[in-house]
Amino acid sequence: MTKRKTTTATTPEGPYENGSATSEGIFQNRDVGRFMDFFVQLQEEAKRSFDLSDDQREMPIILDLINKHFTGRLVTSSSLAANSGLSYGTAIRTIRGMMKRGLILKRPRTTTGKSASLPPSDGILSRWHIFSHRGEKLARSLSSPPAN
């Protein structure tokens, strides 16, 4: 049996070991708590605004759809699926479910209808505007000093 040689670190492994953690660039405990509250509230707002399931698998699809809409780029089911972070089959089922709920429209690009673009519906656009305003309000509340 060989003895393991233990070494003592001469430099701290993290900012909390030497007391050098400052408010510059590192969250204080109260800031972490406030950010966590913000994040939870933002997730809850997203769930309410878009009728998301608890796992929120639709959110990356919504973000990609809205982003491409505002940048004027064409959206297809394949591009949404590829950018969703989900497996292809799961993404396609999720997209179809969103289409059934009226969040995504389908516009044929050819006379055969085999190729189609998927623009956001007016409903999801209005939900996005409401969500973005509420998210901005939450972010402002995070940046304002906490009430004592």
trRosetta pair geometry for C-beta under 8 A, 3 or more apart (Angstrom, degrees):
i j d omega theta_ij theta_ji phi_ij phi_ji
9 12 7.2 102 123 -104 127 20
9 13 6.3 -18 173 -50 172 90
12 15 7.6 108 116 -95 132 15
12 17 3.4 174 -151 84 119 124
12 18 4.3 -132 -21 -29 152 102
12 20 8.0 166 54 16 150 113
13 17 6.1 87 40 -15 67 151
14 17 5.5 108 60 -9 69 102
15 18 7.3 -78 -162 45 37 84
15 20 5.5 -104 -158 77 80 86
15 21 4.2 104 135 -77 113 85
15 26 6.1 -113 88 -97 164 163
16 19 7.6 37 -165 -76 37 33
16 21 5.5 6 -83 -28 61 135
21 26 5.1 -104 -157 103 89 153
22 25 7.8 50 77 41 85 81
22 26 6.6 106 64 42 46 111
23 26 7.1 -125 -134 65 18 73
23 28 5.7 -22 -103 -41 86 111
23 31 7.8 128 -139 -27 90 146
27 31 4.1 -145 -158 94 85 116
27 32 4.6 108 135 -61 135 79
27 35 6.6 -68 -125 0 145 139
28 31 4.6 94 49 5 72 106
28 32 7.2 -135 92 -8 36 84
29 32 5.7 -51 -149 31 33 112
29 33 6.5 33 153 -16 64 104
30 33 5.6 -53 -152 37 35 114
30 34 6.3 35 151 -19 66 105
30 146 6.7 -104 166 -1 124 154
31 34 5.6 -52 -145 38 34 111
31 35 6.2 33 155 -19 67 105
32 35 5.8 -55 -146 38 29 109
32 36 6.2 31 153 -20 64 106
33 36 5.7 -53 -146 36 30 111
33 37 6.4 32 153 -19 63 104
34 37 5.6 -52 -150 35 32 113
34 38 6.4 36 150 -21 64 105
34 142 5.7 136 150 -139 108 79
34 146 6.5 -124 -87 -73 133 118
35 38 5.4 -51 -149 35 35 116
35 39 6.2 35 153 -20 67 104
35 142 6.6 72 -95 -150 56 130
36 39 5.7 -52 -145 36 32 111
36 40 6.3 30 156 -17 65 105
37 40 5.9 -56 -146 38 28 108
37 41 6.2 26 156 -16 64 110
38 41 5.8 -61 -147 40 27 109
38 42 6.1 26 155 -21 65 109
38 138 5.6 134 -146 158 83 106
38 139 7.0 81 -159 -94 131 48
38 141 7.5 174 -100 81 100 95
38 142 4.5 10 -80 -77 144 130
39 42 5.7 -54 -145 36 29 111
39 43 6.4 30 154 -18 63 104
40 43 5.8 -53 -149 36 31 111
40 44 6.3 30 152 -17 64 106
41 44 5.6 -54 -146 38 32 112
41 45 6.2 36 153 -21 65 105
41 138 5.4 -178 105 -133 125 137
42 45 5.5 -51 -146 36 32 113
42 46 6.4 36 152 -21 63 103
42 135 5.7 61 -129 -122 102 91
42 138 5.8 -177 -73 98 86 160
43 46 5.6 -52 -150 34 32 113
43 47 6.5 34 151 -20 65 103
43 56 7.0 -84 -155 -63 95 156
44 47 5.6 -51 -149 34 33 113
44 48 6.4 30 153 -15 65 106
45 48 5.8 -56 -147 40 32 109
45 49 5.9 28 158 -19 68 112
45 131 6.2 138 142 -139 104 80
45 134 5.2 -168 -158 117 142 133
45 135 6.5 179 96 -70 149 75
45 138 7.1 -133 -16 -34 153 145
46 49 5.8 -55 -136 39 27 109
46 50 6.0 -17 177 20 64 112
46 52 6.0 7 131 3 85 144
46 56 6.7 47 114 -131 126 127
46 59 6.1 25 169 -105 140 120
46 131 6.4 67 -101 -148 59 130
47 50 7.2 -81 -136 54 15 80
47 51 7.6 29 175 -136 53 12
47 52 4.5 -99 -120 55 58 101
47 54 7.6 24 -122 -103 133 41
47 56 6.8 -84 -82 -86 86 102
48 51 7.8 10 -169 -70 21 44
49 127 5.0 133 170 -177 90 98
49 128 7.9 111 155 -81 131 30
49 130 6.1 -180 -131 92 114 106
49 131 4.1 80 -168 -78 172 108
49 134 7.4 -166 -67 38 130 140
50 58 6.6 -159 137 103 131 130
50 59 7.5 139 66 -90 155 70
50 62 6.1 -41 -130 -91 158 161
50 103 7.3 56 -158 -119 92 140
50 124 7.3 42 -122 -132 96 86
50 127 5.8 119 -84 148 67 142
50 131 7.2 6 -36 -67 95 148
51 101 7.1 -154 80 -171 137 147
52 56 4.8 30 162 -112 139 69
52 58 5.4 -148 -121 48 92 115
52 59 6.4 18 -118 -53 148 90
53 56 6.7 -151 72 -57 64 32
53 57 6.7 -3 56 21 116 89
53 58 7.2 113 18 -5 87 106
56 59 4.6 10 167 -14 100 121
57 60 7.5 -46 -176 25 46 97
57 61 7.7 36 138 -4 65 112
57 84 7.8 43 174 173 82 116
57 86 6.1 63 -166 -80 111 134
57 90 7.2 -86 -177 155 148 113
57 94 5.6 -114 118 -111 114 146
58 61 5.3 -68 -163 46 53 114
58 62 5.7 55 144 -27 85 105
58 94 5.9 -168 -88 -179 73 116
58 98 6.1 137 -134 -77 120 121
58 103 8.0 34 -171 95 136 167
59 62 5.5 -52 -142 36 33 112
59 63 6.3 34 159 -20 66 104
60 63 5.6 -51 -145 36 33 113
60 64 6.3 31 157 -17 65 106
60 83 7.1 -161 156 129 105 75
60 84 4.8 124 101 -152 118 56
60 85 5.2 -65 174 20 179 112
60 86 7.5 170 62 -20 133 94
61 64 5.9 -56 -147 39 29 108
61 65 6.1 30 154 -20 64 111
61 80 5.4 50 -141 -178 90 108
61 83 8.0 126 -105 89 52 89
61 84 5.1 5 -70 -110 83 109
61 91 7.1 156 -81 -152 119 88
61 94 6.2 -176 -27 121 155 122
61 95 6.3 -159 -150 -85 147 80
61 98 6.8 -154 115 -25 142 161
62 65 5.7 -58 -144 39 28 113
62 66 6.1 22 161 -14 66 110
62 103 7.6 -59 -100 168 97 134
62 124 6.9 -145 -135 -168 99 124
62 128 7.5 -178 174 -89 108 105
63 66 6.1 -59 -143 40 25 105
63 67 6.0 25 159 -19 63 112
64 67 5.8 -56 -142 39 27 112
64 68 6.2 21 161 -13 64 109
64 75 7.5 131 132 -126 92 121
64 79 7.8 -168 158 133 131 87
64 80 5.9 153 97 -127 133 69
64 83 4.6 128 -114 108 151 133
64 84 6.9 -95 5 -78 145 61
65 68 6.2 -61 -148 40 23 104
65 69 6.3 26 153 -23 62 109
65 75 5.9 62 -124 -137 68 166
65 80 6.4 21 -68 -112 90 118
65 104 6.6 -101 -131 -102 153 107
65 118 7.2 -73 -123 117 110 104
65 120 5.2 117 150 -69 114 102
65 124 7.5 -9 112 131 136 149
66 69 5.5 -54 -147 33 31 115
66 70 6.4 20 160 -11 66 107
66 120 6.2 43 -85 -56 62 155
66 124 7.6 -132 -75 139 98 108
66 125 7.6 149 -118 -106 94 64
66 128 5.3 154 -116 -123 140 153
67 70 6.3 -63 -149 41 27 102
67 71 6.3 7 159 -1 64 114
68 71 5.9 -66 -138 50 31 100
68 72 8.0 -104 171 58 57 16
68 73 4.3 -86 -157 69 89 100
68 74 7.4 -61 170 72 124 16
68 75 4.9 124 99 -67 149 106
68 79 7.8 88 -82 124 162 134
69 72 7.8 33 175 -69 27 29
69 75 7.3 -30 -59 -20 73 132
69 119 6.5 97 -108 -152 107 77
69 120 5.2 -44 -65 9 154 115
69 125 7.4 -123 134 -95 159 106
74 79 8.0 112 109 17 73 157
74 117 5.3 -89 -159 -122 92 121
75 79 5.9 -134 -150 75 56 124
75 80 6.0 54 -176 -54 104 101
75 117 6.1 92 62 -169 60 81
75 118 4.8 -81 108 65 103 84
75 119 6.8 137 44 -83 114 40
76 79 4.7 93 52 8 80 100
76 80 7.0 -147 90 -3 41 86
76 115 7.6 -44 -122 -164 124 81
76 116 7.2 128 -131 82 79 55
76 117 6.4 -71 -81 -116 65 50
76 118 6.4 117 -130 6 21 101
77 80 5.8 -56 -147 40 32 111
77 81 6.1 34 154 -21 66 108
77 92 6.3 57 169 -120 118 82
77 95 5.5 141 -138 125 93 161
77 116 7.6 40 -16 73 102 96
77 118 6.0 102 -61 -33 65 142
78 81 5.7 -55 -144 37 29 112
78 82 6.2 29 157 -21 65 108
79 82 5.7 -52 -143 36 31 112
79 83 6.3 13 162 -4 64 112
80 83 6.3 -71 -146 47 26 98
80 84 6.1 44 155 -49 64 107
80 91 6.8 173 117 170 81 115
80 95 5.7 109 103 -96 138 133
80 118 6.5 -46 -25 69 139 146
81 84 5.7 -47 -148 8 28 122
81 86 7.2 -84 -156 70 66 96
81 88 5.3 55 164 -139 131 64
81 91 3.6 130 -134 111 77 137
81 92 5.6 1 -94 -58 133 72
81 95 6.7 -73 -67 -23 85 138
82 88 7.8 10 -76 -102 57 87
82 91 7.9 165 -26 118 27 171
84 91 4.4 151 48 -119 152 120
84 94 7.3 147 -162 68 156 141
86 90 4.4 -117 167 92 119 112
86 91 4.2 154 77 -63 115 86
86 94 6.6 77 53 6 172 143
87 90 4.6 80 58 14 86 108
87 91 6.7 -158 84 -10 38 90
88 91 5.8 -60 -148 37 27 111
88 92 6.3 24 158 -18 65 107
89 92 5.9 -55 -146 35 29 108
89 93 6.4 26 156 -15 64 107
90 93 5.8 -56 -148 39 30 110
90 94 6.2 32 153 -20 65 108
91 94 5.6 -56 -147 37 30 112
91 95 6.2 32 154 -20 66 105
92 95 5.6 -51 -145 36 31 112
92 96 6.4 33 154 -19 64 105
93 96 5.7 -53 -147 37 31 112
93 97 6.4 34 153 -20 63 106
94 97 5.6 -54 -151 35 31 114
94 98 6.5 31 151 -18 64 105
95 98 5.6 -55 -150 36 32 112
95 99 6.4 36 149 -22 65 103
95 104 6.5 -40 -166 48 77 162
95 118 7.3 -29 -170 -148 120 164
96 99 5.5 -51 -149 33 34 114
96 100 6.5 36 151 -20 65 102
97 100 5.6 -51 -149 34 34 112
97 101 6.5 26 153 -12 65 107
98 101 5.7 -57 -147 43 33 108
98 103 4.3 -68 -177 60 90 121
98 104 4.8 56 119 3 107 111
99 102 7.7 50 179 -69 31 20
99 103 7.3 -88 -74 54 26 72
99 104 4.8 -58 -84 73 69 97
99 105 7.6 123 -133 -102 85 13
99 106 6.2 29 -140 -36 131 109
99 118 7.7 -82 -86 -139 111 113
102 121 5.5 28 160 -51 71 175
102 123 5.8 44 127 34 106 150
103 120 7.2 -42 163 -150 66 76
103 121 5.7 -144 -166 22 20 117
103 123 6.6 -98 -106 88 51 109
103 124 4.4 82 -158 -67 77 125
104 118 5.2 4 179 -178 116 106
104 119 7.6 158 -159 84 66 33
104 120 6.4 -57 -109 -114 61 46
104 121 6.4 -118 -77 -21 11 92
104 124 7.1 19 -63 -12 53 154
105 118 6.8 160 75 -157 52 53
105 119 5.2 -13 57 66 110 81
105 120 7.3 57 11 133 91 9
105 121 5.2 126 -39 -79 94 77
106 116 4.9 15 -173 161 89 145
106 117 7.8 154 -155 78 46 41
106 118 6.0 -18 -100 -103 61 74
107 116 6.0 153 75 -164 39 87
107 117 5.0 -18 64 60 100 89
107 118 7.6 -176 22 -81 77 26
107 119 6.3 27 -3 5 123 105
108 111 7.7 83 144 -107 130 12
108 112 7.9 -166 -165 79 124 42
108 113 4.2 -58 -119 -116 133 68
108 115 7.3 91 -162 80 63 54
108 116 5.1 -52 -100 -100 41 90
109 115 4.4 -58 56 112 113 98
109 116 5.8 -178 -7 -106 86 26
109 117 5.6 95 -63 -23 108 88
110 113 6.7 -122 76 -35 77 21
110 114 6.3 -20 59 44 127 78
110 115 4.9 69 -1 44 112 103
112 115 7.7 64 69 13 96 77
113 116 6.8 15 -170 -64 61 104
120 124 4.6 -112 -172 79 105 123
120 125 5.4 123 116 -54 123 87
120 128 7.6 7 171 -19 157 138
121 124 5.0 95 54 8 80 95
121 125 7.1 -141 96 -3 44 88
122 125 5.6 -58 -149 39 34 114
122 126 6.3 31 155 -17 69 104
123 126 6.1 -56 -148 36 28 105
123 127 6.3 27 153 -16 64 108
124 127 5.4 -52 -145 40 36 114
124 128 6.2 44 151 -28 66 102
125 128 5.5 -48 -148 30 31 115
125 129 6.7 33 153 -19 62 101
126 129 5.7 -48 -150 32 36 112
126 130 6.6 35 152 -15 65 104
127 130 5.8 -56 -150 39 33 110
127 131 6.0 33 152 -19 67 110
128 131 5.6 -57 -143 41 30 112
128 132 6.1 29 158 -20 66 107
129 132 5.9 -53 -142 36 27 109
129 133 6.5 26 157 -16 62 106
130 133 6.0 -60 -152 37 29 108
130 134 6.4 22 154 -13 65 109
131 134 5.8 -59 -146 41 30 107
131 135 6.0 32 155 -20 66 109
132 135 5.5 -52 -142 38 31 114
132 136 6.3 35 155 -22 63 104
133 136 5.7 -51 -148 34 30 113
133 137 6.5 33 151 -20 62 104
134 137 5.5 -51 -150 35 34 114
134 138 6.5 37 150 -19 65 102
135 138 5.6 -52 -149 36 34 112
135 139 6.3 35 152 -20 66 104
136 139 5.6 -52 -147 36 33 113
136 140 6.4 36 152 -21 64 103
137 140 5.7 -51 -150 34 31 113
137 141 6.6 32 151 -20 63 103
138 141 5.7 -55 -152 34 34 111
138 142 6.6 36 149 -22 65 102
139 142 5.5 -51 -153 31 36 114
139 143 6.5 26 153 -13 67 106
140 143 5.8 -59 -146 40 34 105
140 144 6.4 34 155 -24 67 104
141 144 5.9 -50 -143 31 33 110
